[in-house]
């Protein structure tokens, strides 16, 4: 059991700081996942368009 000599007010501040850190980490995770998704989509679009160009060249 953790005791806090500062009373309920400091415990609440401490808890709020922990919650804020968790929220910040989740926000960063969401940002990183969104960024990765965009990069993946761009990569697929680039690959798809280059394959289409290749098919056009080979069909001539």
PQR file of N, CA, C, O and H, with PARSE charges and radii, in Angstrom:
ATOM      1  N   UNK A   1       0.835  -1.180   0.000 -0.4000 1.5000
ATOM      2  CA  UNK A   1       0.000   0.000   0.000 -0.0000 2.0000
ATOM      3  C   UNK A   1       0.885   1.250   0.000  0.5500 1.7000
ATOM      4  O   UNK A   1       1.850   1.348   0.757 -0.5500 1.4000
ATOM      5  N   UNK A   2       0.540   2.175  -0.846 -0.4000 1.5000
ATOM      6  CA  UNK A   2       1.301   3.417  -0.938 -0.0000 2.0000
ATOM      7  C   UNK A   2       0.597   4.470  -0.104  0.5500 1.7000
ATOM      8  O   UNK A   2      -0.608   4.682  -0.241 -0.5500 1.4000
ATOM      9  H   UNK A   2      -0.245   2.095  -1.461  0.4000 1.0000
ATOM     10  N   UNK A   3       1.351   5.123   0.754 -0.4000 1.5000
ATOM     11  CA  UNK A   3       0.762   6.203   1.540 -0.0000 2.0000
ATOM     12  C   UNK A   3       1.288   7.521   1.028  0.5500 1.7000
ATOM     13  O   UNK A   3       2.419   7.612   0.550 -0.5500 1.4000
ATOM     14  H   UNK A   3       2.330   4.950   0.865  0.4000 1.0000
ATOM     15  N   UNK A   4       0.473   8.526   1.129 -0.4000 1.5000
ATOM     16  CA  UNK A   4       0.855   9.844   0.664 -0.0000 2.0000
ATOM     17  C   UNK A   4       0.656  10.820   1.810  0.5500 1.7000
ATOM     18  O   UNK A   4      -0.469  11.030   2.263 -0.5500 1.4000
ATOM     19  H   UNK A   4      -0.446   8.452   1.517  0.4000 1.0000
ATOM     20  N   UNK A   5       1.726  11.407   2.273 -0.4000 1.5000
ATOM     21  CA  UNK A   5       1.648  12.310   3.427 -0.0000 2.0000
ATOM     22  C   UNK A   5       1.059  13.669   3.068  0.5500 1.7000
ATOM     23  O   UNK A   5       0.709  14.443   3.959 -0.5500 1.4000
ATOM     24  H   UNK A   5       2.640  11.237   1.905  0.4000 1.0000
ATOM     25  N   UNK A   6       0.945  13.966   1.794 -0.4000 1.5000
ATOM     26  CA  UNK A   6       0.463  15.276   1.386 -0.0000 2.0000
ATOM     27  C   UNK A   6      -1.039  15.419   1.440  0.5500 1.7000
ATOM     28  O   UNK A   6      -1.559  16.513   1.224 -0.5500 1.4000
ATOM     29  H   UNK A   6       1.229  13.338   1.070  0.4000 1.0000
ATOM     30  N   UNK A   7      -1.738  14.359   1.719 -0.4000 1.5000
ATOM     31  CA  UNK A   7      -3.187  14.436   1.796 -0.0000 2.0000
ATOM     32  C   UNK A   7      -3.842  14.162   0.456  0.5500 1.7000
ATOM     33  O   UNK A   7      -3.177  13.860  -0.535 -0.5500 1.4000
ATOM     34  H   UNK A   7      -1.314  13.470   1.895  0.4000 1.0000
ATOM     35  N   UNK A   8      -5.155  14.273   0.450 -0.4000 1.5000
ATOM     36  CA  UNK A   8      -5.947  13.942  -0.734 -0.0000 2.0000
ATOM     37  C   UNK A   8      -5.644  14.860  -1.908  0.5500 1.7000
ATOM     38  O   UNK A   8      -5.675  14.421  -3.057 -0.5500 1.4000
ATOM     39  H   UNK A   8      -5.696  14.519   1.255  0.4000 1.0000
ATOM     40  N   UNK A   9      -5.352  16.131  -1.637 -0.4000 1.5000
ATOM     41  CA  UNK A   9      -5.086  17.073  -2.724 -0.0000 2.0000
ATOM     42  C   UNK A   9      -3.864  16.703  -3.530  0.5500 1.7000
ATOM     43  O   UNK A   9      -3.899  16.729  -4.760 -0.5500 1.4000
ATOM     44  H   UNK A   9      -5.327  16.488  -0.703  0.4000 1.0000
ATOM     45  N   UNK A  10      -2.777  16.357  -2.852 -0.4000 1.5000
ATOM     46  CA  UNK A  10      -1.566  15.989  -3.596 -0.0000 2.0000
ATOM     47  C   UNK A  10      -1.731  14.628  -4.254  0.5500 1.7000
ATOM     48  O   UNK A  10      -1.163  14.383  -5.318 -0.5500 1.4000
ATOM     49  H   UNK A  10      -2.747  16.335  -1.853  0.4000 1.0000
ATOM     50  N   UNK A  11      -2.509  13.735  -3.630 -0.4000 1.5000
ATOM     51  CA  UNK A  11      -2.764  12.435  -4.253 -0.0000 2.0000
ATOM     52  C   UNK A  11      -3.533  12.634  -5.558  0.5500 1.7000
ATOM     53  O   UNK A  11      -3.245  11.985  -6.563 -0.5500 1.4000
ATOM     54  H   UNK A  11      -2.970  13.935  -2.765  0.4000 1.0000
ATOM     55  N   UNK A  12      -4.506  13.530  -5.532 -0.4000 1.5000
ATOM     56  CA  UNK A  12      -5.296  13.808  -6.732 -0.0000 2.0000
ATOM     57  C   UNK A  12      -4.422  14.419  -7.819  0.5500 1.7000
ATOM     58  O   UNK A  12      -4.555  14.069  -8.992 -0.5500 1.4000
ATOM     59  H   UNK A  12      -4.740  14.058  -4.716  0.4000 1.0000
ATOM     60  N   UNK A  13      -3.525  15.334  -7.436 -0.4000 1.5000
ATOM     61  CA  UNK A  13      -2.608  15.923  -8.425 -0.0000 2.0000
ATOM     62  C   UNK A  13      -1.708  14.847  -9.010  0.5500 1.7000
ATOM     63  O   UNK A  13      -1.488  14.796 -10.221 -0.5500 1.4000
ATOM     64  H   UNK A  13      -3.416  15.618  -6.483  0.4000 1.0000
ATOM     65  N   UNK A  14      -1.188  13.984  -8.137 -0.4000 1.5000
ATOM     66  CA  UNK A  14      -0.311  12.913  -8.592 -0.0000 2.0000
ATOM     67  C   UNK A  14      -1.057  11.993  -9.559  0.5500 1.7000
ATOM     68  O   UNK A  14      -0.525  11.594 -10.595 -0.5500 1.4000
ATOM     69  H   UNK A  14      -1.367  14.025  -7.154  0.4000 1.0000
ATOM     70  N   UNK A  15      -2.287  11.669  -9.202 -0.4000 1.5000
ATOM     71  CA  UNK A  15      -3.100  10.799 -10.058 -0.0000 2.0000
ATOM     72  C   UNK A  15      -3.368  11.484 -11.395  0.5500 1.7000
ATOM     73  O   UNK A  15      -3.286  10.848 -12.446 -0.5500 1.4000
ATOM     74  H   UNK A  15      -2.719  11.993  -8.360  0.4000 1.0000
ATOM     75  N   UNK A  16      -3.684  12.769 -11.359 -0.4000 1.5000
ATOM     76  CA  UNK A  16      -3.938  13.513 -12.591 -0.0000 2.0000
ATOM     77  C   UNK A  16      -2.704  13.550 -13.480  0.5500 1.7000
ATOM     78  O   UNK A  16      -2.819  13.465 -14.703 -0.5500 1.4000
ATOM     79  H   UNK A  16      -3.750  13.285 -10.505  0.4000 1.0000
ATOM     80  N   UNK A  17      -1.524  13.675 -12.880 -0.4000 1.5000
ATOM     81  CA  UNK A  17      -0.285  13.671 -13.664 -0.0000 2.0000
ATOM     82  C   UNK A  17      -0.087  12.327 -14.349  0.5500 1.7000
ATOM     83  O   UNK A  17       0.315  12.269 -15.511 -0.5500 1.4000
ATOM     84  H   UNK A  17      -1.431  13.744 -11.886  0.4000 1.0000
ATOM     85  N   UNK A  18      -0.371  11.246 -13.626 -0.4000 1.5000
ATOM     86  CA  UNK A  18      -0.238   9.907 -14.205 -0.0000 2.0000
ATOM     87  C   UNK A  18      -1.231   9.737 -15.346  0.5500 1.7000
ATOM     88  O   UNK A  18      -0.882   9.236 -16.415 -0.5500 1.4000
ATOM     89  H   UNK A  18      -0.698  11.294 -12.682  0.4000 1.0000
ATOM     90  N   UNK A  19      -2.464  10.155 -15.113 -0.4000 1.5000
ATOM     91  CA  UNK A  19      -3.494  10.057 -16.157 -0.0000 2.0000
ATOM     92  C   UNK A  19      -3.082  10.878 -17.371  0.5500 1.7000
ATOM     93  O   UNK A  19      -3.253  10.428 -18.504 -0.5500 1.4000
ATOM     94  H   UNK A  19      -2.748  10.563 -14.245  0.4000 1.0000
ATOM     95  N   UNK A  20      -2.545  12.067 -17.155 -0.4000 1.5000
ATOM     96  CA  UNK A  20      -2.126  12.923 -18.263 -0.0000 2.0000
ATOM     97  C   UNK A  20      -1.008  12.268 -19.062  0.5500 1.7000
ATOM     98  O   UNK A  20      -0.992  12.354 -20.290 -0.5500 1.4000
ATOM     99  H   UNK A  20      -2.406  12.432 -16.235  0.4000 1.0000
ATOM    100  N   UNK A  21      -0.072  11.614 -18.377 -0.4000 1.5000
ATOM    101  CA  UNK A  21       1.013  10.922 -19.077 -0.0000 2.0000
ATOM    102  C   UNK A  21       0.474   9.785 -19.931  0.5500 1.7000
ATOM    103  O   UNK A  21       0.919   9.585 -21.061 -0.5500 1.4000
ATOM    104  H   UNK A  21      -0.085  11.545 -17.379  0.4000 1.0000
ATOM    105  N   UNK A  22      -0.487   9.040 -19.388 -0.4000 1.5000
ATOM    106  CA  UNK A  22      -1.098   7.943 -20.146 -0.0000 2.0000
ATOM    107  C   UNK A  22      -1.815   8.492 -21.372  0.5500 1.7000
ATOM    108  O   UNK A  22      -1.684   7.942 -22.466 -0.5500 1.4000
ATOM    109  H   UNK A  22      -0.848   9.203 -18.470  0.4000 1.0000
ATOM    110  N   UNK A  23      -2.568   9.567 -21.201 -0.4000 1.5000
ATOM    111  CA  UNK A  23      -3.284  10.189 -22.320 -0.0000 2.0000
ATOM    112  C   UNK A  23      -2.294  10.673 -23.377  0.5500 1.7000
ATOM    113  O   UNK A  23      -2.519  10.480 -24.572 -0.5500 1.4000
ATOM    114  H   UNK A  23      -2.675  10.014 -20.313  0.4000 1.0000
ATOM    115  N   UNK A  24      -1.204  11.297 -22.944 -0.4000 1.5000
ATOM    116  CA  UNK A  24      -0.189  11.776 -23.890 -0.0000 2.0000
ATOM    117  C   UNK A  24       0.427  10.621 -24.667  0.5500 1.7000
ATOM    118  O   UNK A  24       0.629  10.724 -25.877 -0.5500 1.4000
ATOM    119  H   UNK A  24      -1.022  11.453 -21.974  0.4000 1.0000
ATOM    120  N   UNK A  25       0.727   9.522 -23.979 -0.4000 1.5000
ATOM    121  CA  UNK A  25       1.306   8.360 -24.652 -0.0000 2.0000
ATOM    122  C   UNK A  25       0.321   7.765 -25.661  0.5500 1.7000
ATOM    123  O   UNK A  25       0.711   7.385 -26.765 -0.5500 1.4000
ATOM    124  H   UNK A  25       0.563   9.438 -22.996  0.4000 1.0000
ATOM    125  N   UNK A  26      -0.945   7.685 -25.282 -0.4000 1.5000
ATOM    126  CA  UNK A  26      -1.950   7.169 -26.215 -0.0000 2.0000
ATOM    127  C   UNK A  26      -2.092   8.085 -27.427  0.5500 1.7000
ATOM    128  O   UNK A  26      -2.244   7.615 -28.554 -0.5500 1.4000
ATOM    129  H   UNK A  26      -1.262   7.993 -24.385  0.4000 1.0000
ATOM    130  N   UNK A  27      -2.040   9.393 -27.189 -0.4000 1.5000
ATOM    131  CA  UNK A  27      -2.130  10.354 -28.291 -0.0000 2.0000
ATOM    132  C   UNK A  27      -0.940  10.167 -29.239  0.5500 1.7000
ATOM    133  O   UNK A  27      -1.106  10.181 -30.458 -0.5500 1.4000
ATOM    134  H   UNK A  27      -1.916   9.775 -26.273  0.4000 1.0000
ATOM    135  N   UNK A  28       0.249   9.992 -28.677 -0.4000 1.5000
ATOM    136  CA  UNK A  28       1.437   9.764 -29.502 -0.0000 2.0000
ATOM    137  C   UNK A  28       1.316   8.463 -30.288  0.5500 1.7000
ATOM    138  O   UNK A  28       1.706   8.397 -31.453 -0.5500 1.4000
ATOM    139  H   UNK A  28       0.384   9.980 -27.686  0.4000 1.0000
ATOM    140  N   UNK A  29       0.777   7.431 -29.648 -0.4000 1.5000
ATOM    141  CA  UNK A  29       0.600   6.149 -30.324 -0.0000 2.0000
ATOM    142  C   UNK A  29      -0.361   6.285 -31.500  0.5500 1.7000
ATOM    143  O   UNK A  29      -0.094   5.772 -32.587 -0.5500 1.4000
ATOM    144  H   UNK A  29       0.460   7.485 -28.701  0.4000 1.0000
ATOM    145  N   UNK A  30      -1.468   6.971 -31.284 -0.4000 1.5000
ATOM    146  CA  UNK A  30      -2.442   7.183 -32.360 -0.0000 2.0000
ATOM    147  C   UNK A  30      -1.801   7.973 -33.496  0.5500 1.7000
ATOM    148  O   UNK A  30      -1.996   7.649 -34.668 -0.5500 1.4000
ATOM    149  H   UNK A  30      -1.685   7.388 -30.401  0.4000 1.0000
ATOM    150  N   UNK A  31      -1.043   9.001 -33.154 -0.4000 1.5000
ATOM    151  CA  UNK A  31      -0.362   9.804 -34.172 -0.0000 2.0000
ATOM    152  C   UNK A  31       0.606   8.936 -34.981  0.5500 1.7000
ATOM    153  O   UNK A  31       0.638   9.021 -36.209 -0.5500 1.4000
ATOM    154  H   UNK A  31      -0.885   9.264 -32.203  0.4000 1.0000
ATOM    155  N   UNK A  32       1.391   8.104 -34.296 -0.4000 1.5000
ATOM    156  CA  UNK A  32       2.353   7.243 -34.984 -0.0000 2.0000
ATOM    157  C   UNK A  32       1.659   6.226 -35.880  0.5500 1.7000
ATOM    158  O   UNK A  32       2.119   5.959 -36.990 -0.5500 1.4000
ATOM    159  H   UNK A  32       1.365   8.035 -33.299  0.4000 1.0000
ATOM    160  N   UNK A  33       0.558   5.660 -35.407 -0.4000 1.5000
ATOM    161  CA  UNK A  33      -0.182   4.698 -36.227 -0.0000 2.0000
ATOM    162  C   UNK A  33      -0.793   5.369 -37.452  0.5500 1.7000
ATOM    163  O   UNK A  33      -0.774   4.802 -38.544 -0.5500 1.4000
ATOM    164  H   UNK A  33       0.184   5.877 -34.506  0.4000 1.0000
ATOM    165  N   UNK A  34      -1.331   6.566 -37.276 -0.4000 1.5000
ATOM    166  CA  UNK A  34      -1.905   7.298 -38.410 -0.0000 2.0000
ATOM    167  C   UNK A  34      -0.827   7.630 -39.434  0.5500 1.7000
ATOM    168  O   UNK A  34      -1.054   7.521 -40.639 -0.5500 1.4000
ATOM    169  H   UNK A  34      -1.346   7.027 -36.389  0.4000 1.0000
ATOM    170  N   UNK A  35       0.333   8.031 -38.957 -0.4000 1.5000
ATOM    171  CA  UNK A  35       1.445   8.350 -39.849 -0.0000 2.0000
ATOM    172  C   UNK A  35       1.887   7.111 -40.621  0.5500 1.7000
ATOM    173  O   UNK A  35       2.135   7.177 -41.824 -0.5500 1.4000
ATOM    174  H   UNK A  35       0.516   8.120 -37.978  0.4000 1.0000
ATOM    175  N   UNK A  36       1.982   5.992 -39.929 -0.4000 1.5000
ATOM    176  CA  UNK A  36       2.372   4.742 -40.578 -0.0000 2.0000
ATOM    177  C   UNK A  36       1.340   4.320 -41.620  0.5500 1.7000
ATOM    178  O   UNK A  36       1.702   3.847 -42.697 -0.5500 1.4000
ATOM    179  H   UNK A  36       1.780   5.939 -38.951  0.4000 1.0000
ATOM    180  N   UNK A  37       0.071   4.488 -41.307 -0.4000 1.5000
ATOM    181  CA  UNK A  37      -0.990   4.152 -42.255 -0.0000 2.0000
ATOM    182  C   UNK A  37      -0.885   5.008 -43.511  0.5500 1.7000
ATOM    183  O   UNK A  37      -1.011   4.493 -44.622 -0.5500 1.4000
ATOM    184  H   UNK A  37      -0.224   4.872 -40.432  0.4000 1.0000
ATOM    185  N   UNK A  38      -0.656   6.304 -43.348 -0.4000 1.5000
ATOM    186  CA  UNK A  38      -0.513   7.184 -44.510 -0.0000 2.0000
ATOM    187  C   UNK A  38       0.682   6.780 -45.363  0.5500 1.7000
ATOM    188  O   UNK A  38       0.589   6.760 -46.590 -0.5500 1.4000
ATOM    189  H   UNK A  38      -0.553   6.722 -42.445  0.4000 1.0000
ATOM    190  N   UNK A  39       1.802   6.459 -44.727 -0.4000 1.5000
ATOM    191  CA  UNK A  39       2.986   6.031 -45.475 -0.0000 2.0000
ATOM    192  C   UNK A  39       2.703   4.747 -46.235  0.5500 1.7000
ATOM    193  O   UNK A  39       3.119   4.595 -47.383 -0.5500 1.4000
ATOM    194  H   UNK A  39       1.878   6.476 -43.730  0.4000 1.0000
ATOM    195  N   UNK A  40       1.993   3.819 -45.594 -0.4000 1.5000
ATOM    196  CA  UNK A  40       1.659   2.548 -46.237 -0.0000 2.0000
ATOM    197  C   UNK A  40       0.754   2.780 -47.438  0.5500 1.7000
ATOM    198  O   UNK A  40       0.948   2.174 -48.492 -0.5500 1.4000
ATOM    199  H   UNK A  40       1.654   3.942 -44.661  0.4000 1.0000
ATOM    200  N   UNK A  41      -0.234   3.657 -47.283 -0.4000 1.5000
ATOM    201  CA  UNK A  41      -1.147   3.946 -48.389 -0.0000 2.0000
ATOM    202  C   UNK A  41      -0.397   4.589 -49.548  0.5500 1.7000
ATOM    203  O   UNK A  41      -0.632   4.244 -50.706 -0.5500 1.4000
ATOM    204  H   UNK A  41      -0.392   4.150 -46.427  0.4000 1.0000
ATOM    205  N   UNK A  42       0.507   5.523 -49.246 -0.4000 1.5000
ATOM    206  CA  UNK A  42       1.289   6.166 -50.310 -0.0000 2.0000
ATOM    207  C   UNK A  42       2.150   5.146 -51.032  0.5500 1.7000
ATOM    208  O   UNK A  42       2.278   5.179 -52.255 -0.5500 1.4000
ATOM    209  H   UNK A  42       0.699   5.803 -48.305  0.4000 1.0000
ATOM    210  N   UNK A  43       2.736   4.245 -50.267 -0.4000 1.5000
ATOM    211  CA  UNK A  43       3.589   3.215 -50.860 -0.0000 2.0000
ATOM    212  C   UNK A  43       2.771   2.329 -51.792  0.5500 1.7000
ATOM    213  O   UNK A  43       3.214   2.005 -52.895 -0.5500 1.4000
ATOM    214  H   UNK A  43       2.632   4.218 -49.273  0.4000 1.0000
ATOM    215  N   UNK A  44       1.585   1.940 -51.352 -0.4000 1.5000
ATOM    216  CA  UNK A  44       0.727   1.095 -52.193 -0.0000 2.0000
ATOM    217  C   UNK A  44       0.282   1.841 -53.445  0.5500 1.7000
ATOM    218  O   UNK A  44       0.247   1.265 -54.532 -0.5500 1.4000
ATOM    219  H   UNK A  44       1.226   2.203 -50.457  0.4000 1.0000
ATOM    220  N   UNK A  45      -0.057   3.120 -53.298 -0.4000 1.5000
ATOM    221  CA  UNK A  45      -0.474   3.910 -54.457 -0.0000 2.0000
ATOM    222  C   UNK A  45       0.669   4.027 -55.455  0.5500 1.7000
ATOM    223  O   UNK A  45       0.458   3.900 -56.661 -0.5500 1.4000
ATOM    224  H   UNK A  45      -0.028   3.588 -52.415  0.4000 1.0000
ATOM    225  N   UNK A  46       1.863   4.266 -54.964 -0.4000 1.5000
ATOM    226  CA  UNK A  46       3.033   4.385 -55.842 -0.0000 2.0000
ATOM    227  C   UNK A  46       3.290   3.067 -56.552  0.5500 1.7000
ATOM    228  O   UNK A  46       3.533   3.042 -57.759 -0.5500 1.4000
ATOM    229  H   UNK A  46       2.035   4.369 -53.984  0.4000 1.0000
ATOM    230  N   UNK A  47       3.236   1.971 -55.802 -0.4000 1.5000
ATOM    231  CA  UNK A  47       3.473   0.656 -56.387 -0.0000 2.0000
ATOM    232  C   UNK A  47       2.394   0.339 -57.416  0.5500 1.7000
ATOM    233  O   UNK A  47       2.692  -0.196 -58.484 -0.5500 1.4000
ATOM    234  H   UNK A  47       3.038   1.992 -54.822  0.4000 1.0000
ATOM    235  N   UNK A  48       1.149   0.665 -57.100 -0.4000 1.5000
ATOM    236  CA  UNK A  48       0.033   0.394 -57.996 -0.0000 2.0000
ATOM    237  C   UNK A  48       0.184   1.177 -59.297  0.5500 1.7000
ATOM    238  O   UNK A  48      -0.014   0.616 -60.375 -0.5500 1.4000
ATOM    239  H   UNK A  48       0.907   1.099 -56.233  0.4000 1.0000
ATOM    240  N   UNK A  49       0.527   2.452 -59.218 -0.4000 1.5000
ATOM    241  CA  UNK A  49       0.652   3.263 -60.429 -0.0000 2.0000
ATOM    242  C   UNK A  49       1.857   2.820 -61.251  0.5500 1.7000
ATOM    243  O   UNK A  49       1.807   2.871 -62.480 -0.5500 1.4000
ATOM    244  H   UNK A  49       0.688   2.908 -58.342  0.4000 1.0000
ATOM    245  N   UNK A  50       2.932   2.389 -60.609 -0.4000 1.5000
ATOM    246  CA  UNK A  50       4.095   1.925 -61.372 -0.0000 2.0000
ATOM    247  C   UNK A  50       3.785   0.595 -62.047  0.5500 1.7000
ATOM    248  O   UNK A  50       4.284   0.331 -63.141 -0.5500 1.4000
ATOM    249  H   UNK A  50       2.972   2.347 -59.610  0.4000 1.0000
ATOM    250  N   UNK A  51       2.971  -0.248 -61.414 -0.4000 1.5000
ATOM    251  CA  UNK A  51       2.581  -1.508 -62.043 -0.0000 2.0000
ATOM    252  C   UNK A  51       1.689  -1.242 -63.251  0.5500 1.7000
ATOM    253  O   UNK A  51       1.805  -1.928 -64.266 -0.5500 1.4000
ATOM    254  H   UNK A  51       2.566  -0.034 -60.525  0.4000 1.0000
ATOM    255  N   UNK A  52       0.796  -0.251 -63.155 -0.4000 1.5000
ATOM    256  CA  UNK A  52      -0.070   0.089 -64.283 -0.0000 2.0000
ATOM    257  C   UNK A  52       0.764   0.597 -65.450  0.5500 1.7000
ATOM    258  O   UNK A  52       0.514   0.237 -66.600 -0.5500 1.4000
ATOM    259  H   UNK A  52       0.701   0.307 -62.331  0.4000 1.0000
ATOM    260  N   UNK A  53       1.762   1.440 -65.153 -0.4000 1.5000
ATOM    261  CA  UNK A  53       2.637   1.934 -66.216 -0.0000 2.0000
ATOM    262  C   UNK A  53       3.384   0.780 -66.862  0.5500 1.7000
ATOM    263  O   UNK A  53       3.548   0.745 -68.082 -0.5500 1.4000
ATOM    264  H   UNK A  53       1.964   1.733 -64.219  0.4000 1.0000
ATOM    265  N   UNK A  54       3.830  -0.151 -66.055 -0.4000 1.5000
ATOM    266  CA  UNK A  54       4.561  -1.301 -66.569 -0.0000 2.0000
ATOM    267  C   UNK A  54       3.665  -2.137 -67.475  0.5500 1.7000
ATOM    268  O   UNK A  54       4.113  -2.608 -68.520 -0.5500 1.4000
ATOM    269  H   UNK A  54       3.697  -0.122 -65.065  0.4000 1.0000
ATOM    270  N   UNK A  55       2.422  -2.324 -67.092 -0.4000 1.5000
ATOM    271  CA  UNK A  55       1.491  -3.089 -67.918 -0.0000 2.0000
ATOM    272  C   UNK A  55       1.242  -2.390 -69.245  0.5500 1.7000
ATOM    273  O   UNK A  55       1.163  -3.048 -70.282 -0.5500 1.4000
ATOM    274  H   UNK A  55       2.058  -1.941 -66.243  0.4000 1.0000
ATOM    275  N   UNK A  56       1.116  -1.053 -69.232 -0.4000 1.5000
ATOM    276  CA  UNK A  56       0.895  -0.307 -70.468 -0.0000 2.0000
ATOM    277  C   UNK A  56       2.095  -0.447 -71.394  0.5500 1.7000
ATOM    278  O   UNK A  56       1.931  -0.636 -72.599 -0.5500 1.4000
ATOM    279  H   UNK A  56       1.181  -0.518 -68.390  0.4000 1.0000
ATOM    280  N   UNK A  57       3.289  -0.355 -70.845 -0.4000 1.5000
ATOM    281  CA  UNK A  57       4.505  -0.463 -71.655 -0.0000 2.0000
ATOM    282  C   UNK A  57       4.627  -1.864 -72.240  0.5500 1.7000
ATOM    283  O   UNK A  57       4.968  -2.020 -73.413 -0.5500 1.4000
ATOM    284  H   UNK A  57       3.422  -0.202 -69.866  0.4000 1.0000
ATOM    285  N   UNK A  58       4.353  -2.873 -71.441 -0.4000 1.5000
ATOM    286  CA  UNK A  58       4.484  -4.251 -71.904 -0.0000 2.0000
ATOM    287  C   UNK A  58       3.403  -4.636 -72.900  0.5500 1.7000
ATOM    288  O   UNK A  58       3.610  -5.552 -73.696 -0.5500 1.4000
ATOM    289  H   UNK A  58       4.075  -2.746 -70.489  0.4000 1.0000
ATOM    290  N   UNK A  59       2.272  -3.975 -72.885 -0.4000 1.5000
ATOM    291  CA  UNK A  59       1.183  -4.327 -73.793 -0.0000 2.0000
ATOM    292  C   UNK A  59       1.346  -3.699 -75.169  0.5500 1.7000
ATOM    293  O   UNK A  59       0.609  -4.034 -76.096 -0.5500 1.4000
ATOM    294  H   UNK A  59       2.103  -3.230 -72.239  0.4000 1.0000
ATOM    295  N   UNK A  60       2.294  -2.802 -75.306 -0.4000 1.5000
ATOM    296  CA  UNK A  60       2.480  -2.132 -76.604 -0.0000 2.0000
ATOM    297  C   UNK A  60       3.114  -3.021 -77.597  0.5500 1.7000
ATOM    298  O   UNK A  60       3.340  -2.613 -78.736 -0.5500 1.4000
ATOM    299  H   UNK A  60       2.893  -2.529 -74.553  0.4000 1.0000
TER
END
